[in-house]
Amino acid sequence: MPRLLLLEDNAVPPQPADCLEDWIRVPAAEIDVRSRCSSLASRAEQHVSASPTLDDDGVLRFSGIWVPLPPVEARLTEALLQRFGAVVSREGLARAGWPDGAPGRNALDVHVLRLRRRIHPLGLAIRTVRSRGYLLEGLPSVAMVRSVAEA
């Protein structure tokens, strides 16, 4: 979700959390606010259109790069892709990874750790949302972070 942070005149500018975050000092001219909102909307559209894909052979593709996934990790990834950018509960992820019954808590943690390592070179990350579950998202590119910081 795009976010425009409104900062007081003397506030220290924050580091952007991702490419969908920007800031502006208030009071601000309406044209400046509209311009920032338009820029954020454009970034959000690019972010959504660049979703990863997983084929039937367990190959995950994103940004022109691919990685093969073992069966359990492919099932976990499929569940995360169905809600790309949104939280998937631990229980939902465990059911997806082990449809015949989930093993212990550590098994899910180990597979998520392995999956994080496999997908990082693609520019993807699995974030832990405390007490809720996991979220799969694209990492902002260096160029995107620079453009947000310079805006």
C-alpha positions as CSV (number, residue, x, y, z in Angstrom):
1,M,0.0,0.0,0.0
2,P,1.5,3.4,-1.0
3,R,2.2,5.7,2.0
4,L,2.9,9.5,2.0
5,L,4.3,10.5,5.4
6,L,3.7,14.1,6.5
7,L,6.6,15.5,8.5
8,E,6.7,18.6,10.7
9,D,9.2,21.2,9.6
10,N,11.9,20.2,12.0
11,A,11.5,16.4,11.9
12,V,14.3,14.2,10.7
13,P,13.4,12.5,7.4
14,P,12.9,8.8,7.8
15,Q,14.6,6.1,5.7
16,P,12.0,4.7,3.3
17,A,10.7,1.3,4.4
18,D,10.2,0.4,0.7
19,C,9.5,1.8,-2.7
20,L,5.9,2.6,-1.8
21,E,6.8,5.1,0.9
22,D,7.6,8.8,0.5
23,W,7.5,11.9,2.7
24,I,6.9,15.6,2.5
25,R,7.2,18.4,4.9
26,V,4.0,20.3,6.0
27,P,2.7,22.7,5.3
28,A,3.1,21.7,1.6
29,A,1.6,23.2,-1.5
30,E,-1.3,21.1,-2.9
31,I,0.5,20.6,-6.2
32,D,3.5,19.1,-4.4
33,V,1.3,16.7,-2.4
34,R,-0.5,15.7,-5.6
35,S,2.8,15.1,-7.4
36,R,4.1,12.9,-4.6
37,C,0.8,10.9,-4.5
38,S,0.9,10.5,-8.3
39,S,4.5,9.2,-8.1
40,L,3.6,6.7,-5.3
41,A,0.6,5.5,-7.4
42,S,2.8,4.9,-10.4
43,R,5.3,3.0,-8.2
44,A,2.5,0.9,-6.7
45,E,1.3,0.0,-10.2
46,Q,4.7,-1.2,-11.2
47,H,5.1,-3.1,-7.9
48,V,1.8,-5.0,-8.4
49,S,2.5,-5.8,-12.1
50,A,5.9,-7.3,-11.3
51,S,4.6,-10.3,-9.4
52,P,6.7,-13.5,-9.2
53,T,5.4,-16.7,-10.8
54,L,5.8,-20.3,-9.9
55,D,5.4,-22.9,-12.7
56,D,4.2,-26.6,-12.3
57,D,7.8,-27.8,-12.2
58,G,8.5,-25.7,-9.0
59,V,10.5,-23.0,-10.8
60,L,10.1,-19.5,-9.3
61,R,10.6,-16.6,-11.7
62,F,10.9,-12.9,-10.8
63,S,12.6,-10.0,-12.6
64,G,14.1,-12.2,-15.3
65,I,15.8,-14.5,-12.8
66,W,14.7,-18.0,-11.7
67,V,15.3,-20.6,-9.0
68,P,14.1,-24.2,-8.7
69,L,12.3,-25.1,-5.5
70,P,12.0,-28.4,-3.7
71,P,8.4,-29.7,-3.4
72,V,7.7,-28.4,0.2
73,E,9.1,-25.0,-0.5
74,A,7.2,-24.8,-3.8
75,R,3.9,-25.4,-1.9
76,L,4.9,-22.8,0.7
77,T,5.7,-20.3,-2.1
78,E,2.4,-21.0,-3.8
79,A,0.5,-20.1,-0.7
80,L,2.6,-16.9,-0.3
81,L,2.1,-16.0,-4.0
82,Q,-1.7,-16.3,-3.7
83,R,-1.5,-13.5,-1.2
84,F,1.6,-11.7,-2.5
85,G,2.2,-8.6,-0.4
86,A,-0.3,-9.7,2.3
87,V,0.1,-11.8,5.4
88,V,-0.4,-15.6,5.3
89,S,-0.9,-17.2,8.7
90,R,1.5,-19.8,10.1
91,E,-1.3,-22.3,10.2
92,G,-2.3,-21.6,6.6
93,L,1.3,-21.9,5.5
94,A,1.8,-25.2,7.4
95,R,-1.4,-26.6,5.8
96,A,-0.1,-25.6,2.3
97,G,3.4,-27.1,2.9
98,W,2.1,-30.4,4.4
99,P,-1.4,-31.0,3.2
100,D,-1.5,-34.4,5.0
101,G,-0.7,-32.9,8.4
102,A,1.9,-30.4,9.5
103,P,5.0,-31.6,11.3
104,G,6.3,-29.7,14.3
105,R,6.8,-25.9,14.6
106,N,10.5,-26.2,13.8
107,A,9.9,-27.8,10.4
108,L,8.0,-24.7,9.1
109,D,10.7,-22.4,10.5
110,V,13.5,-24.4,8.9
111,H,11.7,-24.4,5.5
112,V,10.9,-20.7,5.6
113,L,14.6,-20.0,6.4
114,R,15.8,-22.1,3.5
115,L,13.2,-20.5,1.2
116,R,14.3,-17.0,2.3
117,R,17.9,-17.9,1.3
118,R,16.8,-19.3,-2.1
119,I,14.6,-16.4,-3.1
120,H,16.8,-13.5,-1.9
121,P,18.9,-13.4,-5.2
122,L,15.6,-12.9,-7.1
123,G,14.9,-9.7,-5.2
124,L,12.2,-11.3,-3.0
125,A,11.9,-11.5,0.8
126,I,9.7,-13.3,3.3
127,R,8.9,-11.0,6.2
128,T,7.8,-12.3,9.6
129,V,4.7,-10.4,10.8
130,R,4.8,-11.0,14.6
131,S,1.8,-13.0,15.9
132,R,0.2,-13.1,12.5
133,G,2.4,-15.0,10.0
134,Y,4.5,-14.4,6.9
135,L,4.4,-11.9,4.0
136,L,6.2,-12.3,0.6
137,E,7.3,-9.1,-1.0
138,G,9.7,-7.8,-3.6
139,L,12.7,-6.0,-2.3
140,P,13.0,-2.4,-3.5
141,S,15.8,-1.9,-6.0
142,V,18.7,0.3,-5.2
143,A,17.6,2.7,-7.9
144,M,14.1,2.9,-6.5
145,V,15.3,3.6,-3.0
146,R,17.6,6.3,-4.4
147,S,14.7,7.9,-6.3
148,V,12.5,7.9,-3.1
149,A,15.3,9.4,-1.0
150,E,16.0,12.1,-3.6
151,A,12.3,13.0,-4.0
